[in-house]
Amino acid sequence: MHKKEYALGAVLNPPDNRDIPLALVQAPVKLPSKYQTDLSEFPVEDQKRNGSCVGQAEGKAVEYFDRKETGVLTRVSKRFVYAICKLLDGLQSEGTYPRVAAKVLSEQGAPREDLIGDDNDLAHAVYIDVKVTPAIKKDAYLRRTGGYAFVAATAQDIMQAIYQNGVVNATLEVGAWGKLPVKPTPYSGRHRIILYGFEVKKERVKIFFRNSWGKNWGDKGNGWFYFDEYEGKIHDIMAYTDIPNEILQEAKETQFIFTRDLERGMSGQDVLQLQKRLSTEVAFDQKMCFQSDAFDVNFGPLTEDAVQRYQKTKGIASSGTPSTTGYGRLGSKTRASLNAQKKNSVELYPKVAQLRDLFVGIMAAVGHPIMVTDEYRSYAEQDALYAKGRTTPGPIVTNAKGGDSFHNHRVAFDIAFRSGSGITYEGPWDMAGEIAEVLGLEWGGKWENFVDRPHFQFTAGYSIQEFKEGKIDKARFGEIVQAASDTMVEVDFISPSDNNPMMKRFKSFLISATSLVITALAVVIFTPEWATFVQDLYGWLSHAGIPASVVAIVGLLVAEIWKSILNQRMIERYRSDYGAAATRSQSGLDLY
């Protein structure tokens, strides 16, 4: 047997200071001298020539935990796991990051293999080109993992993790794997496997693992190694387990730390994190970055431009080139500046986020683009704002202490109007407020005691006290919940209230507006100046006496339909240039 006959595919996780150690979740217990989880009923996978070992190993872990919970062995699609990873990882080559796979499994799950067949004889580009239907998404959701944590690379920690969780996934350096025990040298690459047992004998620790090279490899598809020979050569050890809410929340609130220099032409998850940070620091649209930068997490011209504007605002650099002055490059000074700024990554509830995105799209469609300047705030951040003008210098900016603002509960956001490369608080606030109210948002510009025009929120009628006490139904905010029967509860994110008279008028208007939208779309498809057309349409309807909010939403419908067509055309063009396998997700990926 020659190792070159077998594919690998494990890429080391980039450093992420938000990783959760398993030691925070599970306390050590007394260990036996030997232990093995019984995997005999689980078929051995064979990835053949595809570098899909991460999908094979993580998918097998899902099978194990699903079997443990339900008592029924359900074959899941490892191809789905790997293909979704390739949409998100930013890597042009075969293979993927285990952390990305863990994120996919905790958020999306894995569907049955009969829904997306795991045919490893397919060419790699075809293997990762999968069609995911709503039915497949729904089935995958049934097999989400509860969370994941990282295991320290010591013999004791690994044995604890195996004993308490059954199986643990790890990346090993591959060397002489022609016979057992496997050896890490001579090095030929990295491979993802499942650890399922250990044995301590004469002070040496054996670790047993399941491979994905078919049942003819090793001991019917299984192998083992001495830990002391692999010390320092075993990486990214991860256990799938439930994570307590308080630990998960702390990870979400922890700022991503940039650890390497970045410049145009580079890609990776840290580039995606950079784009997300820049979208909050300067007037920078990350979705546009995907359109210009080949639909993935590439550092392209728009990212470079945003870095330059950030550097200008912080006094880091204002001229030159990336190679001479670092202008447009994420070097040590720019990294230090970004790393020093606290930025929470806690997101709004899904429904609130969707309303926010609709609001932003409508305002852009009518020619008054806005930028979201603030969303979630921690209690500590709220207290710091409350102190302004009271115990610290500056004007009073809020009457709410920590916990007393809807920003603290993921249901509020603030905006400003875009102006060139910056922002302004001068703009058509009344129009913005009316559009927001049509969507079902509450506008702070109508408050009597403390007028706050940049503030918008969606509370579903709950009081601040009910939020503080946790007495809310999260499903009303688009949070997908699990019922007692373990069946998924479907949540309609945008479900206008029948009690909202403006929504009633809008519903009736949509019926009569259908022909108008179709006509507009026909013009837009063949007119490159579609933005100008939308603005002209807005002016014409406004003069006809139709409310500005309704006009704005017509503009949004046209813009959104056109954007979908444009994106699809760009995807098809990109696929024709680079192959279907190279297409990347436009949604991005946040690791927590």
Backbone hydrogen bonds, N-H to C=O, Kabsch-Sander energy under -0.5 kcal/mol:
donor,donor_aa,acceptor,acceptor_aa,energy
5,E,2,H,-2.2
6,Y,3,K,-1.9
7,A,48,K,-1.2
9,G,190,R,-1.0
10,A,190,R,-1.6
11,V,9,G,-0.6
11,V,96,T,-2.3
19,D,16,D,-1.9
22,L,150,F,-3.2
24,L,21,P,-1.5
25,V,22,L,-1.7
26,Q,22,L,-2.7
35,Y,198,F,-2.6
37,T,196,Y,-2.9
39,L,37,T,-0.8
42,F,39,L,-1.6
45,E,211,N,-0.5
47,Q,212,S,-2.7
49,R,120,N,-0.5
50,N,47,Q,-1.8
52,S,50,N,-1.7
53,C,8,L,-1.2
56,Q,52,S,-2.3
57,A,53,C,-2.8
58,E,54,V,-2.7
59,G,55,G,-2.0
60,K,56,Q,-1.9
61,A,57,A,-1.8
62,V,58,E,-1.8
63,E,59,G,-2.0
64,Y,60,K,-2.2
65,F,61,A,-2.5
66,D,62,V,-2.7
67,R,63,E,-2.4
68,K,64,Y,-2.3
69,E,65,F,-1.7
70,T,66,D,-2.8
71,G,67,R,-2.1
74,T,72,V,-0.7
75,R,73,L,-0.5
77,S,111,P,-2.7
78,K,76,V,-0.9
81,V,77,S,-1.4
82,Y,78,K,-2.4
83,A,79,R,-2.9
84,I,80,F,-2.5
85,C,81,V,-1.8
86,K,82,Y,-2.1
87,L,83,A,-1.0
88,L,84,I,-0.8
88,L,85,C,-1.1
89,D,85,C,-2.2
96,T,9,G,-1.9
101,A,97,Y,-1.5
102,A,98,P,-2.4
103,K,99,R,-2.1
104,V,100,V,-2.4
105,L,101,A,-2.5
106,S,102,A,-2.0
107,E,103,K,-1.7
108,Q,104,V,-3.5
109,G,104,V,-1.5
110,A,140,A,-1.1
113,E,75,R,-2.7
115,L,112,R,-1.3
116,I,112,R,-1.1
119,D,117,G,-1.1
120,N,118,D,-1.0
122,L,119,D,-1.3
126,V,123,A,-0.5
127,Y,123,A,-2.9
128,I,124,H,-1.9
129,D,126,V,-1.2
130,V,128,I,-1.2
132,V,130,V,-0.6
133,T,131,K,-0.7
137,K,133,T,-2.4
138,K,134,P,-2.3
139,D,135,A,-2.1
140,A,136,I,-2.7
141,Y,137,K,-2.0
142,L,138,K,-0.7
142,L,139,D,-0.9
143,R,140,A,-2.0
144,R,141,Y,-1.2
145,T,105,L,-1.7
149,A,239,A,-2.3
150,F,20,I,-3.0
151,V,237,I,-3.0
154,T,152,A,-1.8
158,I,154,T,-2.4
159,M,155,A,-2.4
160,Q,156,Q,-2.4
161,A,157,D,-2.3
162,I,158,I,-2.4
163,Y,159,M,-2.6
164,Q,160,Q,-2.4
165,N,161,A,-1.8
166,G,162,I,-2.5
167,V,165,N,-0.9
168,V,195,L,-2.1
169,N,238,M,-2.3
170,A,193,I,-2.0
171,T,235,H,-2.8
172,L,170,A,-0.5
172,L,191,H,-2.8
173,E,233,K,-1.6
174,V,189,G,-3.1
175,G,183,K,-1.2
176,A,185,T,-1.4
177,W,175,G,-1.2
182,V,224,W,-2.0
183,K,176,A,-2.0
188,S,174,V,-2.5
189,G,174,V,-0.6
191,H,172,L,-2.5
193,I,170,A,-2.6
194,I,210,R,-1.9
195,L,168,V,-3.9
195,L,193,I,-0.5
196,Y,208,F,-2.4
197,G,208,F,-1.1
198,F,35,Y,-2.8
199,E,206,K,-1.7
200,V,33,S,-3.3
201,K,199,E,-0.6
201,K,204,R,-2.6
204,R,201,K,-1.6
206,K,199,E,-3.1
206,K,204,R,-0.6
207,I,225,F,-2.6
208,F,197,G,-2.4
209,F,223,G,-2.9
210,R,194,I,-2.8
211,N,221,G,-2.4
214,G,45,E,-2.5
217,W,214,G,-1.3
219,D,222,N,-2.8
220,K,218,G,-1.2
221,G,217,W,-3.1
222,N,219,D,-1.0
223,G,209,F,-2.7
225,F,207,I,-1.8
227,F,205,V,-2.9
229,E,226,Y,-0.9
230,Y,226,Y,-0.9
230,Y,227,F,-1.1
231,E,227,F,-0.7
233,K,230,Y,-2.6
235,H,171,T,-3.2
238,M,169,N,-2.8
238,M,236,D,-0.5
239,A,149,A,-2.8
241,T,147,G,-1.1
241,T,239,A,-0.7
243,I,146,G,-0.7
247,I,244,P,-0.5
248,L,244,P,-2.4
249,Q,245,N,-3.0
250,E,246,E,-1.6
251,A,247,I,-2.0
252,K,248,L,-2.2
253,E,249,Q,-2.0
254,T,250,E,-0.6
254,T,251,A,-0.8
258,F,256,F,-0.5
262,L,330,L,-1.7
265,G,299,F,-3.0
266,M,263,E,-2.0
268,G,297,V,-1.1
271,V,268,G,-0.6
272,L,268,G,-1.6
273,Q,269,Q,-2.2
274,L,270,D,-2.0
275,Q,271,V,-2.5
276,K,272,L,-2.2
277,R,273,Q,-2.4
278,L,274,L,-2.8
279,S,275,Q,-1.8
280,T,276,K,-0.6
280,T,277,R,-1.3
281,E,277,R,-1.1
282,V,278,L,-2.7
283,A,421,S,-0.9
284,F,282,V,-1.6
286,Q,284,F,-0.8
289,C,285,D,-1.5
290,F,286,Q,-1.7
291,Q,287,K,-1.7
292,S,288,M,-2.2
293,D,289,C,-2.7
294,A,291,Q,-0.5
295,F,290,F,-3.7
296,D,293,D,-0.8
298,N,296,D,-0.8
299,F,266,M,-3.1
300,G,298,N,-1.0
304,E,300,G,-2.4
305,D,301,P,-2.4
306,A,302,L,-2.3
307,V,303,T,-2.4
308,Q,304,E,-2.3
309,R,305,D,-2.1
310,Y,306,A,-2.3
311,Q,307,V,-2.8
312,K,308,Q,-2.1
313,T,309,R,-2.2
314,K,310,Y,-1.7
315,G,311,Q,-0.5
315,G,312,K,-1.1
316,I,311,Q,-2.5
317,A,311,Q,-0.7
325,T,321,T,-1.9
326,G,321,T,-1.5
327,Y,321,T,-1.3
328,G,326,G,-0.6
329,R,326,G,-2.1
330,L,262,L,-3.0
331,G,329,R,-1.6
335,R,331,G,-2.8
336,A,332,S,-2.3
337,S,333,K,-2.0
338,L,334,T,-2.4
339,N,335,R,-3.0
340,A,336,A,-1.5
341,Q,337,S,-0.7
341,Q,338,L,-0.8
342,K,340,A,-0.5
345,S,252,K,-1.1
349,Y,410,R,-2.4
351,K,477,F,-2.6
353,A,349,Y,-2.8
354,Q,350,P,-2.3
355,L,351,K,-2.4
356,R,352,V,-2.6
357,D,353,A,-2.4
358,L,354,Q,-2.4
359,F,355,L,-2.4
360,V,356,R,-2.6
361,G,357,D,-2.4
362,I,358,L,-2.7
363,M,359,F,-2.3
364,A,360,V,-1.9
365,A,361,G,-2.2
366,V,362,I,-1.6
367,G,364,A,-1.4
368,H,363,M,-2.7
371,M,416,A,-3.0
373,T,371,M,-0.5
373,T,414,D,-1.9
374,D,414,D,-1.1
377,R,407,H,-1.5
382,Q,378,S,-2.2
383,D,379,Y,-2.4
384,A,380,A,-1.9
385,L,381,E,-1.9
386,Y,382,Q,-2.5
387,A,383,D,-1.7
388,K,384,A,-0.7
388,K,385,L,-1.0
389,G,392,T,-2.1
390,R,387,A,-2.2
391,T,387,A,-2.1
392,T,387,A,-2.2
397,V,385,L,-0.5
404,D,401,K,-2.4
408,N,405,S,-1.5
409,H,406,F,-1.4
410,R,407,H,-1.0
411,V,406,F,-1.5
413,F,456,F,-2.7
414,D,374,D,-2.7
415,I,454,P,-1.7
416,A,371,M,-1.8
417,F,424,T,-2.4
418,R,369,P,-2.4
419,S,422,G,-2.5
422,G,419,S,-2.5
424,T,417,F,-2.8
427,G,425,Y,-0.6
429,W,427,G,-2.2
432,A,428,P,-2.2
433,G,429,W,-3.0
434,E,430,D,-2.2
435,I,431,M,-2.4
436,A,432,A,-2.4
437,E,433,G,-2.1
438,V,434,E,-1.9
439,L,435,I,-1.7
440,G,436,A,-0.6
440,G,437,E,-0.7
441,L,436,A,-2.8
442,E,457,Q,-3.5
444,G,455,H,-2.9
446,K,443,W,-1.5
447,W,444,G,-1.3
452,D,444,G,-2.3
455,H,452,D,-1.7
456,F,413,F,-2.6
457,Q,442,E,-2.0
458,F,411,V,-2.4
462,Y,459,T,-2.2
467,F,463,S,-1.8
468,K,464,I,-2.3
469,E,465,Q,-2.0
470,G,467,F,-1.1
471,K,466,E,-2.4
472,I,470,G,-1.0
474,K,472,I,-0.9
476,R,473,D,-1.8
477,F,474,K,-1.7
478,G,475,A,-1.6
479,E,474,K,-2.0
480,I,478,G,-0.6
483,A,481,V,-0.6
483,A,487,T,-1.6
486,D,483,A,-2.2
489,V,481,V,-1.6
490,E,488,M,-0.6
493,F,491,V,-0.9
495,S,493,F,-0.9
500,N,497,S,-1.5
503,M,500,N,-0.5
504,K,500,N,-1.8
505,R,501,P,-2.0
506,F,502,M,-2.0
507,K,503,M,-2.6
508,S,504,K,-1.9
509,F,505,R,-2.0
510,L,506,F,-2.2
511,I,507,K,-1.0
512,S,508,S,-1.2
513,A,509,F,-1.9
514,T,510,L,-0.8
514,T,511,I,-0.7
517,V,513,A,-2.5
518,I,514,T,-2.4
519,T,515,S,-2.4
520,A,516,L,-2.7
521,L,517,V,-2.9
522,A,518,I,-2.1
523,V,519,T,-1.7
524,V,520,A,-2.7
525,I,521,L,-2.7
526,F,522,A,-0.9
527,T,524,V,-1.3
530,W,528,P,-1.6
533,F,529,E,-1.8
534,V,530,W,-2.4
535,Q,531,A,-2.0
536,D,532,T,-2.4
537,L,533,F,-2.8
538,Y,534,V,-2.5
539,G,535,Q,-2.2
540,W,536,D,-2.5
541,L,537,L,-2.5
542,S,538,Y,-2.1
543,H,539,G,-2.1
544,A,540,W,-1.0
545,G,542,S,-1.7
546,I,541,L,-1.8
551,V,547,P,-2.2
552,A,548,A,-2.4
553,I,549,S,-1.7
554,V,550,V,-2.0
555,G,551,V,-2.2
556,L,552,A,-2.1
557,L,553,I,-2.5
558,V,554,V,-2.2
559,A,555,G,-2.7
560,E,556,L,-3.4
561,I,557,L,-2.3
562,W,558,V,-2.5
563,K,559,A,-2.6
564,S,560,E,-2.2
565,I,561,I,-2.1
566,L,562,W,-3.1
567,N,563,K,-3.0
568,Q,564,S,-2.4
569,R,565,I,-2.4
570,M,566,L,-2.4
571,I,567,N,-2.6
572,E,568,Q,-2.6
573,R,569,R,-2.5
574,Y,570,M,-2.7
575,R,571,I,-2.9
576,S,572,E,-2.3
577,D,573,R,-1.6
578,Y,574,Y,-3.0
579,G,575,R,-2.7
582,A,579,G,-1.6
583,T,580,A,-1.3
585,S,87,L,-3.3
